[in-house]
């Protein structure tokens, strides 16, 4: 049985037409992330705890910029 992954686009995107986004999908015990402009390219896959740490680091970096 083939199942489709439900990708969700980020609620925050760059200027222009909002095409500079990432998409995230919850896949059982993993969280996957891909570039919305190139969905067929590489996908980063994290365990949920690691993904939370990754997002925390992004937030910390963006708040100091």
Secondary structure, DSSP 8 states (H G I E B T S, - for coil): -------EE-S---STTS---EEEEEETTEEEEEETT-TTS--EEE-HHHHHHHHHHHHHHHHH-
